[in-house]
Amino acid sequence: MYWFILFIAGVLEAGWLVSIQKSESFTNIPYVICGVLSMTLSLVLFSIALKEIPINLAYLVWLAVGASAISIINHYFFNQALSVPQIICLCLIFIGVVGLKLFS
């Protein structure tokens, strides 16, 4: 369950980063609100996951999920191209996260 919470925290990390980008230097208030909510929830869920997952693993997974989610969000919602090598690297990140889960 803690790994799932950590995964959601990573996705929310991507949410606040995209929201900050779309807020246009904090002038677009709906994106600012979304960013603050996503950031708060991400950090709360991350801290909950730390109850059972060592911080070194949790931080790596949180960053990996967030970085991957940003790439996927930008591809599907903002028409940013993903090349085949980028997709392969995202798959390797996913394999790494699963490996950390299985061997910890």
C-alpha positions in Angstrom: 0.0 0.0 0.0 2.8 2.4 0.8 4.3 1.9 -2.6 1.0 2.8 -4.2 0.9 5.9 -2.1 4.4 6.8 -3.2 3.4 6.3 -6.8 0.5 8.7 -6.5 2.8 11.2 -4.7 5.1 11.0 -7.8 2.2 11.6 -10.2 1.1 14.6 -8.1 4.7 15.9 -8.2 4.3 16.1 -12.0 1.0 17.8 -11.6 2.4 20.6 -9.6 5.3 21.1 -11.9 3.1 21.3 -14.9 0.7 23.6 -13.1 3.5 26.0 -12.2 4.6 26.1 -15.8 1.1 26.8 -17.0 0.5 29.4 -14.3 2.5 31.9 -16.4 4.7 33.2 -13.5 1.8 32.7 -11.0 -0.6 35.0 -12.9 -3.1 32.3 -14.0 -4.8 31.7 -10.6 -6.5 28.4 -11.4 -3.2 26.8 -12.3 -1.6 28.3 -9.2 -4.3 26.8 -7.0 -4.0 23.4 -8.8 -0.2 23.6 -8.3 -0.4 24.4 -4.6 -2.9 21.6 -4.0 -0.8 19.1 -6.0 2.3 20.1 -4.2 0.7 19.8 -0.8 -0.9 16.4 -1.5 2.4 15.1 -3.1 4.4 16.0 0.0 1.8 14.6 2.4 1.6 11.3 0.6 5.4 11.2 0.3 5.7 11.6 4.0 3.2 8.9 4.6 5.1 6.5 2.3 8.3 7.2 4.4 6.7 5.3 7.3 7.5 2.0 5.6 9.9 2.8 2.7 13.5 3.9 3.3 14.0 7.5 2.3 16.7 6.7 -0.3 14.4 4.4 -2.2 11.3 6.6 -1.7 13.1 9.7 -3.0 14.4 7.8 -6.1 11.0 6.4 -6.9 9.2 9.7 -6.3 11.5 11.5 -8.7 11.4 8.7 -11.3 7.6 8.6 -11.3 7.4 12.4 -11.4 9.8 12.7 -14.3 8.1 10.0 -16.2 4.7 11.4 -15.5 5.8 14.8 -16.7 6.9 13.4 -20.0 3.7 11.5 -20.5 1.5 14.4 -19.5 3.4 16.7 -21.9 3.1 14.2 -24.7 -0.7 13.6 -24.4 -1.9 17.0 -23.3 0.5 19.5 -24.7 1.7 17.7 -27.9 5.3 17.3 -27.0 6.9 14.7 -29.1 8.4 11.5 -27.6 11.0 9.7 -29.6 11.6 6.0 -29.5 14.8 6.4 -27.4 12.9 8.5 -24.9 10.1 5.9 -24.7 12.8 3.2 -24.1 14.3 5.2 -21.3 10.9 5.7 -19.7 10.4 1.9 -19.8 13.8 1.5 -18.2 12.8 3.9 -15.4 9.6 1.8 -14.9 11.6 -1.4 -14.8 14.0 0.2 -12.3 11.1 1.3 -10.0 9.6 -2.2 -10.2 13.0 -3.7 -9.4 13.4 -1.5 -6.4 10.0 -2.6 -5.2 10.7 -6.3 -5.7 14.1 -6.3 -4.1 13.5 -4.1 -1.1 
